[in-house]
Amino acid sequence: MKSSVLVLALLAWASQPVASSRDQQGLSPQSAWRQAQAGYTFSFPRDHAAHPDYKIEWWYYTGNVRAADGRRFGYQITFFRVGVHHTPANPSKWAVRDLYMTHLAVSDAQGRRYRYAEKLSRGGPGLAGAKTDTYHVWNDDWSARITGNGEPGAGNAGQHVLRARSAQAGIDFVLDEGKPPAINGVNGISQKGSQPGNASHYYSLTRMPTSGTLSIDGETFTVSGESWMDHEFGTSFLEPEQRGWDWFAIQLSDKRELMLYQLRRADGSRDRHSSGTLVDATGKTTHLAEKDFTLTKGRSTFRSANGAVYPTEWIVSIPSQRIELSITTPLDDQELSLVKSTGVAYWEGIIDVAGTAGGRHVTGHGYLEMTGYFGSLGRVLSGY
């Protein structure tokens, strides 16, 4: 049995600047880890796999799916890798190089239920890991991978297979990639802060046909729908004055998709490194800088048992694209509370979209993530 106390201690260690063996020669504590730099050229399927030279990496899936009778569900599964020591002095395969956090959540709009689970583990044989030569990341028996030719029962080559199950929630899905990967940011990086290297290499698969089974509280449903996948890797993302973020992944009825995030500063203002991407029906992307859009909170809020207050109604405005959207949710309580483990909680859930685009009425669905309303996920991932 893995010791959660040990994992939490290691997680706290990983959130601090980590010294490498070269630091004794006068190099900076972060010198062993590669920084996200402009000019990066993505290549697929290579870049679905792990990038262990970067300290922070995550693979993130969300989706809106329905059963045959129309009953609606949402799901999230995220695999985080956080580097502890780039090159451990101990050559043992049990040496702690990386930590892995995995979050699983299922939303049941009709049943008014939200269930979640997490796994915390250090990398190691039979524990957790991520391959570099092909896409396969796992934490205990939870996994995400891409299929290749000749795998028995694996389906078509290039499909994503997600499997995770806890006592209260579970998914077993096959996803097609749908559109080509959408590269977020400018010149290969998504800049998150003013300091050089406070950035990530970041792409999205924005409309992935999805099918399989989903379970909640012991009930299992055969479902199908659409998913969204984000993959980011870098070494330092946020800065100390950045408290959290509001992130939107929206799939519109006109076959376009929209990713937006705003970084919130400690004084309540919006950070100038907030950003977004608009993906057209063919997969072509348009970068949106902070000045190109606004995200306005509506009147509806949800107060969690932790005391955090989350805005559950938003207005999205992109004047240059003539886009005006109203964002609501069918399920207010979608807080993933990890206060007892990592000391943070965040809201992650299904949303509904309605409005106009280019003068035409559009609808849609998607996912909204709100962090920094209780604790700082950025602190855990970026080390401040």
N, C-alpha and C positions, 0 to 999 in steps of 0.2 A: 504493500500500500504506500502511495506517495504521501509524504508529509506536507500538508498545506502550510504549516508554519515555516518549513524550510523554503518552500516556493515563494512565500510572501517575503521572507527575508531576502531572497535572491532578487525578487522583483524590485524591492526597495534599493538594493545595490545597483541593479541595472538602470535605475532612473537617475543615477548620479554619473557624472563624467567618469568614464572607465579608463584606467591607466593600462597601457600595454607594456610589454617587455622593453619596448624601445624608449619609454618615458625616462628610464634611468640614464639615457644618453642625452636628455635635455629636450626631447620632443614633447609636443603638447599632448594632454591626456587623450584627445580624440584623434590623434594622428593616424592610428591604425585603420580607422573607419573611413570609407570613401564618402565624399560629399557629393550630393546631387549638383551637377554642373550643366550649364547650358550647352547645347549642341549634341545631346544624347540622341542616338538614332535607335528607335525601337525596331525589334524584329520578332515576328511571331511564327511558330509557337514558343520560341526561345524565351521570351520575356514573361510568359506565364509562370515559369519556374522560379526558384528562389534566387536571391541575389545576396549571398552571405557577406560580401564585402561592405554592405550597408548595415547600419546598426538597427534600423527600424523598418519593418515590412508588414503589410497586411493584405490579405485576400478577403474580399467582402462581398457577400451576396445578399440581396433582398428580392422579394417577389410578391406579387399579387396573384393568387390562384383561386380557382373555384372548383367545387364538386359538381357532379353531373346535374344535381338539382339546383344549381346556382348559388349554393352557400359559399360565402367568401371567407378566405383566410389570407393571412400574410405570414411571411417568414423572414428571418435574418439568421445568417451564420457568418461569423467572422473569425478568421485565423490570424492571430497576431504573432509575429516573431520579434523579440526584443533582444538585441545583442548584449551580452555580459562581458565577454572577453574575446577580442578578435582572434588572438592566437594564444590559447592557453599553454602555459609552460609545461603542464603535465600532458604527455602524449596519449594518455588513456582515453578510450572511447567514452568513458564515463565523466571526463572533465566537462565542467559546465561552460559551454560557449554561448548558448542561446536559451532564452526562456520562451515558452509558448503559452499564450492565453487564447482560449476559444470561447466565443459567446454564441449561444443558440437561443432563438426566441420564436414563438408561434403566436399569432394573433387570430382570434375567432370573433369576427365582427358580430355575427348573429347571437352567439352564445355569451357575448360580453366577457370573454376570457383572454388573458394574456399570460403565457407561461414561458419561463426562461430557465436556462441552466448555463453553467460555465465549467471549464476545465482549466487548471493551472498546472503546468509541468515544465521541468527543465528538459532540454533536448537530450536524447540518449536512446540507446537500443531498446525498442519496445515501449518507449515513453512518448516521444513526440519528435517531429522533424519535418524537413522540407527538402525535396530533391532539387538538384541544380541542373540535371541533364534532361529532365522531363518534369511536367507539372504534376506533383503529388505532394500535398501537405497533409499532416495528420497530427492528432493529439489523442493518444490512446486509441479508441475505436471510432473516433470521429475523423472524417477525411473529406478532402476535395481533390479530384484528380481529373486529368484529361485522358481520354481513351486513345489507344493506338490501334494499328492494324493487328488482327490475329488474337486479340484477347477474348477468351471464351465468354460469351454472354455480355460483352461490353457495349454492344451497339456500334454505331458508326464511328469511324476515326474522327477525332477532334471534338467529340462531345464531352461536356463537363458532367461528372458524376459526384453528387453530394450525398453523404450519409452521416447522420448523427442521431442519437436517440438518448433521451433521459427518461426518468420516471414520469414526467409530465408532458414532454414534448418530443417530437421526432420528425425527421424528414428523410426521404429516400428518393432523390430526384435525378433525372437526366435532363440536361440543358443543351440545346444547340446554340451556337454563337450568334446566329442571326446576322446583324450588321457587322462590318469590320470594326476592330477596336478604334475608339475615339480617343485621340491623344489630347489630354487636357493641359492648359497652360500655353507657354510661348517658348519656342526653340528647345523643346524637349524637357522643360522643367515647369513645375507649378510652384511659383515662389510663394512662401508662406510668411516670410519676415524680411526685415531690412538687412540683416547680416548675410554676407555671402555664404552659401551652403544651406541656409534655412529654407529648404525647398525639398520637393520630392519629384521623382519620375512617376507619372500618374496617367493611367489610361482607364477607360471604361468600356464594357460591353453593355450597350444600353437597351437592347430589346431581345432577350434570349427566350425563345419558345421553351416551355418547361412542362414536364409531366412526371408523375410518380405518385407517391403516397405521403401523407402528412398525418401525424397523430397528435392528439392533445387529450390529456387526462384519460388515457387508455382507449380512446376512440380513434379509429383509423379511417381516413377518407382518401379515395382516389381522386386526384385533382389535376388540373392543367391550367396554364396561364403564361405569364411573362415575368422574367426576372431581370435584374440589373447586377452587373459585377464590376467592382472597383478593385484595382490593384495599385498599391503605392509602395515605393521604397525610397529611402533616403537615410540620413543620419541625424539631422536636427531639423525639426519642423517648426514648432512654435517658439515664441519668445516669452519671457516672464510676464510681460504686461498684457499678453493675450490670454484671456480667461477661458474662452471656449469658442464653439462655432455652431451655426445653424446650417444644415446641409440638406438640399433637396435633390431628389432624383425623380424626374417627372416624365411619364410616357403619355404623349398627347394622341388624340384621335385622328389628327392629320398626319400621323406616322412620323412625327418629329419627337425628339427627346431633348430634355433640358436638365443640365446639372448646374446648380448654383450653390455656393457656400459663402457665408459671411462670417468673418472672424470678429469676435467681440472682445474689446479691450476692457481692462479692469475699471476704467472710468465710465463704462457704458457706451462709449463711442464705437463706431464700426471701423475696423482696420482697413487701410487702403490696399492691402494685399488680398482682399476678398475677390472672388473670381467666379467664372462660370464658362460653360460650353453649350452651344446650341448645335444639335445634330439634325440634319435634314433627312428626308425620306430615303435618300441614296447613301447616307453615311457621311456626307461632307460636313465638316465642323466649322463653326464660327466662334472665335474666342470672345468672351465677354469680360471686360475689365470692370473694376469696382464702380467706375462712373457710369457704366452702361445699364445698370439695373438697380432697383430698390426692392427691399423686402420689408414690408410694413406689418407690424403685429396687429391682429384684430382684437376684439373684445373678449373672446372666449379663452379661458385658461384652465389648466388642471393643476391642482395642488396635491402632491404626493404625500405618502405617509412620512417621508423624510423631511417634509416642509418645503421642498423645491416647488416653484411655480413655473409651469411651462406654458408658453403661448401655443394654443392649439388651433388658431385661426390666423391666416396670413394673406396678404395681398402681394402678388408678384407683378412688377411692372418693368417692361423692357421697351422703352419708347422707340428705339431705332428699328425694332422688329414689329412694332405695333402689337405687342403682346401684353394683355392684362388678364391675370388669373387670380381666382379666389381658391385658397387652399383650406380644406377642412378635414376632419378625421371622423370616421364612424365609431371610434373607440378611444375615449380620452385617456384611460389608464394603460399606457404602454411604456412605463418606466422600467428599465432594466437596472435593478438596484444591486450593486456589488459592494455595499458599504462594509459588510463584515469581512470581505476579502481584500479588495484593493482600495476601499475607502471612497469610491466614487459611485455615482448613479447617473444614468443618462436616459433620455426619451428616444425611443426608436420604434417607429410604427407606420402603419398604412395610412395613406391620405387619399382624398378625392380632390379632383381638379375640375374647375369650370370657368369659362371666360371667353375671351375673343383673341384671335390671332389673325392679323391682316384684315380685320373687319369681319371675319367669319367666326361663328360660334364653334368652340372646341370644348371637349371634355377630356378627362384623363384620370390616371391614377399614378401612384408612385409611393415613395418612402421619404420620411422626414427624420433626421437625426438632430437632436439638440443636446449639446454637452456643455459643461461648465456651470450649470444651474445648481448642481450639488457636487462639490469636489471637482477635481480637474483630471480628466482623462489625458489631457495634454501633458500634465506633470508626470504621469506614469510613463508615457511614451517618449517624451522629449527630455526629461531629466532636469526640471527646474522646480 
